[in-house]
Amino acid sequence: MAGILSLRIQKKTFYFAFFALTLLFFGLNIPKLSTLSLYAAFFIVFVAWQGEVVNDMIVPTSFIGMFSVLYYLITYNYGFIDMKSAIKYPLLIVGSYSVGYSISQKNTPEWPNGLVWIVLAMTAGFILFSFLSVYSFLSSGHKATIMLYRSTPSFWVGGESINGPILGLFASLGLSLAPVLFLGTGEPFPGRRRLVLLIAAVTLLVGAGLYVNVSLQNRSPFVAMLLSFLLSAYYYFFIRRISSKHKARTVMSMILFLCVAAYLFVSSGYDYSRFSIVSRFETQGLETGRFDAWMYFLKALPDNLFGGRLVYLGGLRYVHNLWLDVAYDAGILPMIFLLVFHSMHIRNFRDVLRARLPLLVILVIVSVGVSFLVGFAVEPALQGSVIYFSASCFFLGLVRRLSTDVNLLSRQLIRGAVAAESSL
């Protein structure tokens, strides 16, 4: 009996490590290999399910499947992509969602705390790739070039040039984790060493995200970080049942940090306006031509329901909004499928936030979710990186499965309590 139990634990640990490494590899954006790693993971999940129909997954998978097939068939018909892309990208998107949904209580060691490492593995790949791309380019003496064009070549040999805002999306996944450093210790995390390792990992991810977005002068990731702070703080102080002592300690720590940061800022005498990102905020604030592009497209949408990139956008190539860009490319029908798919997960996020899950799990989910949401709102996320969009589908699949597992566990506890009461 002990041998069987040990074998199950080893199998669960192997499964967990395999998918964590696969997600890290996926986010690294290695040409061809990253997508192949996700296909391999999807194949393993498909075999493990053995043809079992998972009712909770049928409807969302149908909508994301219909969206991706329809979107890529239409864009292929318009000549925007080749046939190879029209075949592989829908499989990548649906596969990512399926892999995310497969991460469950049954195969995650120390569930739900183990989910933190899965999400961090996913984000770490994107952050590391963006950091290496920017750092290697700057270290080669291209500071003037990166400031002028706000783009860098991919870190990988022979990689094409990547737009700065897209790399900013990748790095935003790290920058938005900043609330975890200030609020994550409000409750104990199993294992002091693991907590120290977790905080160290998050610190590195936040630092790398800061470096990339300062270098590329991106503004929206800082908006995402601020929104992540606001939502996480609201949850921490007004929703979560945390002792007043811990809340007071957290407030004092944040005040102390702000005082030290302000002192260093003033006493250093450094002219921080020399940073391009600072001068960009000072001169432009949050003003951007994207808002005009939204208005141009929305006004022209009734006469351009079938896409084709025919609408004038004020000189921009994209509408800079995920859902509007889908309609700009392929029409309103794929956009509706995508909107319905995303709206279906609102209830799952609500259930997760209401559940008595570990604080760190909630904070990581909120932070990464906000980063994706802001990125979708102001950038052509799908057109800029199918891998990034697929990662968001993985994340939504994971959140939906967590919501399902939490609700199932709650119902089991209620039935157990009722059975115990009736037996008295």
N, C-alpha and C positions, 0 to 999 in steps of 0.2 A: 504493500500500500504506500509506504514511504517512498519507494522507488518510482512509482507511478506519479506521485505528487511532485517529486523532484524533477521528473522528466517534463511535466506540464509547465513548471516554473521556468525551466531552461528554454522550452519552446517559446513561451511567452516573452522571455527576455530577448531571445534571438529575433523574434518577429518585431519587437519594439525597436531594437538596435538597427535592424535592416531598414525599416521605414524611416527612422530618424536620419540615418546616413543617406538614404535615397533622397529625402527632402532637401538636405544640405547640398547634395550634388546637383539636384534639380535647380535650386536657386543660383548656383554658380554660373549658369548660362553657358556652359561649355558647348560649343557647336556640335550638334547631332547627339553627343553622348548624354547631355542632360535630359533631352526628350526621350531618348531610349531608356534611360533609367526609370522614368515615370511609366512608360509602356510596360516595362518588366514588372513594376510594382502592381500595375493594373491587372496584368495577366495572373499574378499570384493571387490577388484578391478574387478575381473571376473564378479561378480553380477552387479556392477555399470555400466559396459560396456554393459550389456544386449544383448550380442551377436553381438554388432556393430563391423564391420571389420574396423580396423584402418590401412589404406593403408601404411602409413609411417612406420609402425611397422612390416609389414608382412615379408619383406625380412630379416632384421636383426634377428628377432625372429626365422625364419626358419633356418638360419645358426647356431645360438647358440643352437637351439633345435637339429639340425642334429648332431652338434659336441658332445653335451652332451650325447645324446642317443647312438651314435656310440662309443664314447670313453668308456662309462661305460659298454656297452654290450661286447665290445672286452676285456676290463680288467676283466670282470666277466668270460668270456670264458677262459681267461688265468689263472683264479683262484686267481687273485690279490685282489678281493673284493667279498662280498657275494651278493646274489640276492636282499636283502633288500636295500643295498646301491645302486645297479644298478637301482632300481626303484625310490628311494627318491631323489637322488642327481640331476638327470636331471630336476625333477620338481622344486627343490630348485633353480637351476640356472636360468631356464626360468622364474620362478615366481619372482625372484629378479629383473630381467631385466624388466618384466612387471610392477612391482610396481614402479620402478624408472621412467619408461615412464609415469606412471599415475600421477606423481607430475607435475601439470601444472598451467598455469595462472588462470584457473577456480577455482581451489581448494586450492590455496596458498595465505594466507593473505599477503598483502603488497608485492605481486610479483613485481619484482624478488628478492627483498631484503630478503624475507622470505626463499628463497632457501638456504641462508647461514646457517640458523639454522638447516635445514634438513641435510645438508652435515656434519655439526659439530656434530649433534646427532649420525650420522652413525659412524664417526671417534671416538667419545668419548667412545662408548662402547668397541671398540677394545683396545683403549689406557688404559682405566680404568682396563680392564681385565688383560692386560700385566703388568700394574703397581702393581695391587694387588697380582698377582702371584709372581712377583719378590720380592716385599717388604715383603710379608708374609714369604717367604722362607729365605730371608736374616735376617729378624728379629728373626728367629728361630735358628740363629747361624750357618748357612750353607754357609758362605762366601767362604770358601775354596772349597766346593763342586761346587758352581756355577761358580767359576773361572776355575776349572779343567774341568768340563764336559759341561759347558755353556748350561745348561738346568735346568728347574724348574718344579715341579709338578703344575698342574692346581690349581688355587685358590679354585675351587669348591671341596667339599668333595668327596674323592674317585677319583679325577681327575687323568688322566694319565700324565706322564712326557711330557713336551713340549720342543722341540728343541729351543735353544736360537735364532737362525736366524729367526724362524717363529714368535716368540714373538717380535723380532726386526722389522719384517714387520708390525705387528700391531702398535707398538710404532712409527714407521716411519711416520705414518699418522699424528701424532702430531708434530714430529720434523720438518717435511717439511712445517708446517704452520708458521714457524718463520718469513718469509717475510711479513706476514700480520701485525705483530707488528710494523714493521719499515715503511711499505709503505701504510698500510691500512687507515691511517688518511689523505691521500693526498686529499681526497674529503669528503664532509659531508655525514654522515649516518643518516637516519631519527631517531631523538630522541637521545639526549645526554646520557640519562640514559642507553638506549639500546646499545649505542656505548661503554660506559664504561663496561657494562656487557659482551659485545662481546669480548673486549680486555682482560678482566679478564679471561674469559673462554679460549680464545686462549693461554694466558700466562700459565694457568694451564696445558693445553694439551701439549704445547711445553716442559714445565718443566718435566712433567711425561714421555714424549717420550725421553728426554735427560737422565733422571734417569735410565730408562730401558736399553737403548742402551749402556750407560757407564758401567752399572753393568754386562751386558752380553757380552761386548767387541765386539759389532757388528760394522762393518765399513761401509757397504753399506748404512745404513740410513743417515750417515753423508754425503755421496756422494749425496744422494737424496736431503738433505737439501741444499747443495751447489748448485746443479743444479736448485733447486726451487728458490733460491735467484737470480741466474743469469738470468733465464727466466723471473721471476717477475720484476726484475730491468730493464731488456731490455724493457719489455712491458711498465713499468711505465715511463721511461725516454725517450724512442724513439718512442713509438706507441701511448700511451695515450695522449690526449690533456689536459695537466695539466699546470697551470700557472707556470711561471718561479719562482715566489715567493715561491710556495709550494714545487717545486723541490729543490730549494736552501735550504729551511728549512729542508727538508728530508735528504739532503746530510750532513748538519751541525749536525743533530741529530745522524746520523750514525757515523760520525767522532767522535763526543763527546762520544758516546757509546764505540767505539773502543779504544779511549784514556783512558777512565775510566777503561775498562776491562784490557787493557795492564798495566796500573798503578797498579791495584790490583794484577795482575798476577806476576809482578816483585817485588812489595813491600812486598808481603806476605811472601816471602822466602820459600814457600812450594815446596817440590820436587814433581812436578806433574807427573814425570815419574813413580811414585809409582802407578798411575792409570794404570790398565792393558790395557785399551784401548789405552792410550798414548804410552806405550811401544810396543804394537802390531803394531801401525802405524809406530813407529820408526824402528822396526826390519823388518817388512814385507811390509810396505807401502800398496799398493793395490794388491800385488802379492797373488795369490790364485790358488789352484789346479783346480778351476772351469774352468779356461781358457783351461787347458789341457783336461778336460773332454769334453768341446765343440769340440775341435779338434779331439779327439778320436771318438766321436759320428758322426761328420760330415763326416769324412773319411770312417766310416763304414756304413753310412746311405744307400748308393746305394744297399748294400747287405742285408740290414735289414729294408725293407720298411713296414713290417707288425708288428713291435714292438715286445713285448715279453720280454723286458729287457735282451737281449742277448749280448749287446755290452759291451766290457770292457771299463770302465770309469776311469782307473787309481786308483782304490781302492775306489772310491766314490759310493754312492748308487743312486745318482741322477745326471743328467746333469747340474742341477742348472740353468735352463732357462725354463720358462713356456712352450714355443712352442716346444723346443727340448725334454723336458721331456714328453710331450704328445706323440711325435713320438716315443720316447724310450719305452713308455708303450704300446701304441696302434697302432702305425704305422703312416704313412705319411698322410693318408686321413683325420683323425680327426684333425691333425695339420693344414691342408689346410683350413678346415672349420673354425677353430678358427682364423687363420690369416686373412681370408677374413672378418669374423665378426669384428675383431678389426680394420682392415683397413677401413671399412665402416664408422667409426666414426671420422676419421681424418677431413673430411669436416665439421662435426658438431662442432668440437673444433675450426676450422678456423672461422666458422660463428659466434660462440660465442665471440671469441676474436675480431672480426671486429665490432661487434654490440656495440651500445652505452649503455652498461649495467653498473650498479654501480660498482665502482672500487673494493669494497670488494668482490662482487660476482665473479668477474674475478680472483682476487688473490686467493681466496679459491679454485676455480675450478682448476687453474693452479697448486697450491701447492699439492692438493690431487691427481691430475692426474699424476704429476711427481713422487710422492711416489709410486703409483701403477705401473707405467712404469718401474722404477728402480727395484722394487721388482720382477716384471715379468722377467726382464732381467737377474737377478743374483741368483734367488732362485726358488726352486720347489714349487711355490705358490699354485697350485691346489692340489698337493699331500700333502703339508703341512697343508692346511686348506681349505676345500671346502667352509666354511662360508666366509672366506676372499675373495676367488675368486668370490663367489656369490655377495658379497658387491661391488666388482669392476663392476660386471654386472649391479647392481642397479645404480651405479654412471654413467655408460655409458648410461643407459636408461634415466636417468635424464638429462644428457647433450644433448642427441638427442632430447628430448622433448623441452628443453629450446631453442635449435636451431630452431626447428619447430615453436614454439610460436613466437620467435623473427622475423623470416622470414614472418610469417603470419601477424604479427602486422605491419611490414614494408610495405607489399603489401597493407594492408588496408589504411595506411596513404597515400600511393601514389595514390590509387584510390580516396580517399577523396579529395586530392589536385587537381587531374585532374577534378573531378566532380565540385568542387568549381570554378575552372578556366573556365570550359565550360559554367557555369551558368552566368558568367559575361557578 
